[in-house]
Every structure is written in C-alpha cells, then in structure tokens.
C-alpha cells in the first residue's frame, strides 16, 4: 500500500513527467535552456532586464511539467468560435492557473495601455513641438513595419500574423504585444522575445546602418538650438493629438489616448501625485504582470517551430529598415531645407525611448565631440512612439 502511494507520488512529480518520456518532452528541456539563456542576457548583459527577466522566468514556469500555471489548451477553447467556452472569462477563472489569470490583462490589452500611461508620464514632447518636422522622421521610421509586413506575407503568414510580425519594426514592446494579442495571440511569445531583444540591441544594430547611409560631412552637421516650448503648448499638444488620432484611426485611440493622458498629468503641473504613480508604481507593477504572462505563452508547442525562426529574422529586418527609413528621409529633406538636419537623428524615429536618441547622440559625438544631438533626436524618438501606435491602429483596423 505504502509502496503504491510512493510510486503514485513519484509519477506526479515534474521529474517523472519530464524524464520518463524524454523523447516526447525534449521540447520542454530546450525551452528551459532558452529561458535560462534569456535570464543570462537580462542579468549578465543587462538586455532590457526590467521586462526580459519576467519574460524569461514566465517562459521557465510554463515549461516545467505539472505546474499548471498556464494552460494553453484553455485559451484555445476561449478563442475557438465553435466552442461553448468562446470568450468566456468565467471558464478561464474556473479552470486556469495563476498565470492564466494574469494573462487576462494581456488578452484584454489592459497591460500595454497602462504601460503607455507610464510612458506618457515620463515623456517630454517639447523637442517634437519645437521642431514639427521631426514628426516626419518618426513616420518614416515606420517603413520597417510595412515593408516587413509584405515580406511576412510572401513567406506564407496571413494578414493578421504578418501585421503582428511587422510591428516589431516599431521597436515598441507594448505596441507589439497590443497588436499581437488582438491579431495573432499564438505568436505572442516569439514576437515579444524578438521585440524586446532588438530593443536591447539598439546600440549594436543601429550604428552600422547609420554610418553606412551617411557621409562624414552629414554626420558632422550641427543643428541650431531648439526654441523654448511654452507650458501652454505642452498642455494643448496631448489633447489635440488625442482628438486627431482618434478621428483618423479610431482603433489607435486606446494606446495614443493612454499615452497622452499620462503626458497631460505630467505637463499640467496639477496632478503630481498621479504623474509620479504612473511613472513608478504603476509602471513597475504592470511590468511584472506583463513580463510573466507574456513569457508564459512561449510554450514548447508554439515556440519550437520554423515560423519562430522567420519571426526572429523578420524582426531584425523590420528594425533595420525602420532605422534606415528615418535616416534616408532626413537626407532627402536636406535637399529642400535651408537649415540642414543631421541625418543621424532620423534613426531615432524608432520608438525605443530614449535609447535610440542616445545612440544618435553617441554616433554624432564620435564624429564631432562638440556636436550635441540628443534633444534634436528626442523629437523623432517621441514621434516614433506616436507613429508606431498609429501604425498598430491601422493594422488592427485592416485585419482585426
């Protein structure tokens, strides 16, 4: 009797589930190894550690047999239109594990929107308001999104999947998660890992492209100081942008509206407590939940597919083309403008704030130590945040 109980206990352990049928469960071992590698990158190499640690640990948890923290089959029922449990959150709450509950915030797009509130509360749109031309550079950097969309279609992905892959080119993790959770939730794990990995690699990927597309003379262009932006302008800006974007691309309202709400708290000067909460406590809490729940979707069945390799490759293509798009438009604009633009700031049009702007500053100062491009680069950088959100809204409107 006791021996039978002991054997029954052994069969319920993760060790037994993992190693008794190792030929069937080798995928779990590979995913555990990948999660440990990502943890090493986040901790040792400091690749987007605030989110990548959570993503990697969520990936680790979901690939430990028997834990039952995340159950992909439950979500398959949830998303199956022919199922009796289609879009039934009650079914999730009754049958899910801890991470299934947290994942509801991803599925309903609550987490990405709350992240945007925090980003808005930390963002200064002054450089963009001071130099409206930088909005064009932010728009040009979205080239990578749509070019990669076409490439993904060519490789056999459908419109919803191609949209989710292309959005990696915006270099905006929350936006990538927002689009993917709506259009291609099965690809959420690989796309999130790719998006945040490439965001961390901005200082590695961008400089060679920037140097390849510019001459030494162009990299030495010194731009005129930006004008001082009034408080009134900074208060009016988020309101006007929200109204305009909501009327132009209604499906982008959630992201842009949350971004501008956070910024309005910051610029109004009368909601300091809320601004600080959005910048700190809210961002930190949502980052924890978002990272773990997104990482948990990277199960062996979903992640270990050929399409994951395509996503990784297309992601870097999207990001590279976005960088190139901003630089090339700046060069083109110089053909018609009296006050020349240093093309290096065009690369900051991807919305990796403020890292991309710092890369523009770093590359510029290597050419000319007296050249200060940071504030000029912040214009297209914050424009890229708005641009990627609008692009996301457009893709959702077309394929959602």
N, C-alpha and C positions, 0 to 999 in steps of 0.2 A: 504493500500500500504506500509506504513512505517513498519507496524507490520510484513508483509510478508518479507520485506527486513531484519528486525531484526532476524526473525526466520531463514532466509537463512544464515545470518552471523553466528548465533549460531550453525547451522548444519555444518558449515565449520571449527569450532574450534576443536582443538585436544581433549578438554574436552568431547565434544559431541561424537566424534568418539570413544573415549576410554571407556566412561562410559554408553553411550546409549545402547551399545551391550556388556556389560561387560562379559557376559557368553561366548561370542565369542572371546573377546580380552583380556582374563585373561593372556594370554601368554606375552603380552606386559608389563603388570604390574609386572610379575615375572622377566622379563628381565631388567626392570628398577630397580627392587630391587637388582638383581645380579650386575648390573653396579654400583650402589651405594655402594655395599659391596666391590667391587674391588677398587673403589676410596678410601674407608676407609683403605683397606690394603695398597694401594700405598702411601697414605698421612700420616696416623697414624703409620702404621707398617713399612713404607719405603720398601715395596716389589717392587723392580725394578721400582721405581717411574718415572724415565725418560720416560719409554715406557708404563708402565701399566696405568698411568693417561690418556694418549692418547687413549689407547685401551678401557678403561672403559668409557671414555667420548664419543668415537665413537659409542660404544655399546648403550649408553644412547640416542644419537642423532637418531640413526637408528630405535629405538623402540618407538619414540614419533610419534604417528599417524598424518599424514597430512603434516609432514615437507618435505618429498620428497627429502631428501638429498642423500639417497642411495636407489636404486631401483633394488632389486634382480631379478625381472622379466625381466629387460632389459638385465642383464648379462646372464640369462637363454637363451634368444634369441641369444645372442652373441656366446654362447658355443654350441648351437644346430646346428649340421651339416646340418640338413634338413631345417633350417630357411634361409630366404632371407637375414637375417642380421648376418649370421655366420661370426665371426671375422671382423665385420665392426665397426671400431672405430668411423667412421662418424656417425653411428647410435647412439652410446653412447653419442657423443658430442651433437647431436641434441635433444636427449630425456632424458639425465641424469641430475642428480643434482650435487651439489658441490662435494660430496664425491665420486660420480661415476667418476668424472674427476680425483680426486686424486688416486682412485683405479687403474687407468690405469698404474700407476707406480709400483703397486704390480703385476698386471696381466702380465706386460712385464718384471717383475723381475729386474727393474731398482733400486728400493729402497734397496733390500738386497745386491746387488752388490756394491752400493755406501757405504752402511754400512761397507762392507768388506774393502773398500779402507781406511776408517777411522780407522778400527781395525788394519789394517796393519801398518798404520802410527803411531800407539801407541804401537806396539808390538816389543819387543826385542827378537829376535831368538837366541841370544847369548848362553843362557843355553842349548838350543837344539843342537846347533852346537858344543858346548863344550862336550856334553855327548850324542852322537848319539843314544845310547841305549834307551834313553828316548822316541825316536820315536816309539819303540815297545810298550811302556806303553800307549802312545796315541792311537795306533792302537788297543790295547787290550780293551781299554775303549769303543770302538765302538761295542763291543759284545752286549750291550743292544739294539742297533739299530736292529741288525739282529735277535736276539732272540725274540724281541717284534714283529718284522715283522711276524715271524712264528706264534706267539700267536694270532695276529690280523687275520691272515688267518684262523686259527682254529675257531675263533669267528664269521666268516662269512663275513669279509671285503674282498674286492677284492684286487688284487695286488697293484693297484695304491693307494688305501686308506690305506692298510697295510704299504706301504712304507712311506707314509706321517705321520702315527702314530709312526712308529718305529724311525723316525729321531728325535723325541723328546728326545730319549736317548742320543743324542749328546750334549744336554744341550746348544744348539746354536740357539737362536731365529731366526736370519736372515736366517740361513740354513733351519730351519723348514718351514719358510714362503716361501722360494725359491722353495723347493720341493713340498709343498702343493699347491702353486699357479699353478704349472705345472701339477700336477698329480690329485689332489683332491680338487679343489677350494671350493667346497661346505662345506668342513670340516675346512676351514681356520680359522674361528673364534674360535671354540673349541680347535684346535691344538695350535694356537697362545697363547691363555689364559693359556693352560696347560704348554706349553714350558716355558713361562716367569714366571709363578708361581713357577715351580720347580727350575728354575734358582735362583729365590729369596730365595728358601728354601734350597739351598746348605748347609748352616751351620747347618741346622736342620736334613736333610736326611742323609748326608754323615758320620758324626762322629760315629753313632751307627754301621753302616756297617763296617767301618774301624776298630773299636775296636773288633767287632765280629770275623773278619777274621785274626787278627794278635795277636801275643803274646806280653807280656810286653817287653820281650827281643828284639823282632823285632822292636817294636816301639821306642826302645832306641838306635837303630843303628845310629851311627854318620858317615856321609858320608864325603869323602875327598873334599876339596875345588875344585871348578871348575876351569879349566885353563882359562887364558885370551884369548878371541877371537879377532883376528885382524880385522881391518876395511875392509880389502880386502875380508876376508871370509864372512863378513856380507853383502857385496855388491854382491858377487858371488851367495850367497845362494838363494835369491829370484828369480834370473834369472834361475838358474839350476832347482829349484823346479817347476817353471812355465813350462819350457820345458818338464820336466819329466812327470808331471801330465797331461799336455795337450796331450802328446803322449800316456800315459797309459789310461786315462779316459777323452776323449775329452769333454764329457758333464759336467765335473767339471771345465773346463777352466775358465768360467765366474767368478765363486766365487774365485778360487785359484789365477787366474790372477789379479783380483782386489785387493785381499789381499796382494799379492806380489808387486804390483805397489805401494801401499801405503807404504809398508815397504822399498822399494827401494828409494822412496822420502826421507824417514827418514834417512836411512843409508848412502846415497850418500853424504850428507852434503852440496849439492849444490842447493837444492830445498827447503830451509827452509820455504819460504812463502807458497808453496803448501802443505808442510807437516803440518804446523800449521792450514791451512784452512781445510784440510782433518780431522784433529783431533778435530777441534772445530766447525766452521761454517757449514761445510758440514754435519758432524755427527748430529748436532743439528737440522738442517732444515729437513734432511731426516727422523730423528727420529719422528719429529712432524707429517709429512705426513704419514709415515708408521703406526704409532700407531693409528691415527684416522681412516684411511682407512681400516686397518685390523679389528679394533674393530667394524666397521660398518657392517661387514659381519656376525656378530653374531646376526642375527635376531631370533625372537621367533620361526619361522617355522623351522629353521635349528638347533638352539642351544638346544631347548627343545625336545630332542629325546633320546631314550635309548642309542644310539650309543655314545652320548656325555659322558655319564657316563663311558662307556667302554674306551673311549679315555682318560679320566682323570685317570682311574685305570691303563691302559696300559702305560700311560706316566710315572707314578711313578715307575712302574716295569722296564721300559726301563732305566730310570735314575739310579735306584738302581743296576741293572745288569751291567751298564756301569762302575759304581764306583767299583763294585766287580771285574769286569774283569781286571781292571788296578792293583788292589791290589794283586790279585791271580797270575798274570803274574810276578809281582815283586818278589813274594815269590818263584815262580818257577825258575826265573833267578838266584836267590841266591844259588840254588843248583849247579850251574856251574860257577859262577863268584868268583874271588878272592876278589875283592873289593865289599863288600856287599851293597845292595840297601835297604834303609829303605822303606818297602812296603807302608808306608803312602803316599809317593809321587805318587804311582800308581793311587790313587783315583783322582788325579788332571788331569788324562788323558781325562776326560770330558772337553769340551771346554768352560766352564764358566770362562772366563779370567777376572781378576786374582783371582776371589773369591775362586775357588776350590784350587788354590795353597795356598791361605791364610789359608784355612781350614786345609790343610796338616801341615802347619807351626804351627797352633794353637793346634792341637791334639798332635803333636810331642813335643811341649814345655810343655804341661801339664804333659807329662811323664818325660821329662828332660829339665829343663829351659835353659840349655846351648846348646841345640841342635837347629841348625838353618837350616830349610829345605826349606825355601821359594824359593831360587834361584834354588835348585835342583828340586823342584816341578814345577817351571815355564817351565822346559824342556818338560815334558809330557803334561803340560797345553797347551802350544802353539802348540805342536804336535797334540793335540786333535782337535784344530781348523782346521788344515790341514786334519786330518783324517776324521772329520765329513763332510768336503766339498767333499772329495774323495768318501766317502760312499754315499753322496747325488748324486754325478755324476753317480755312479754305479747303483743306484736305478732308476734314470731317464733314463739311457741307457737301462735298462731291461724292464721298464714298461711305459716309456714316448711315 
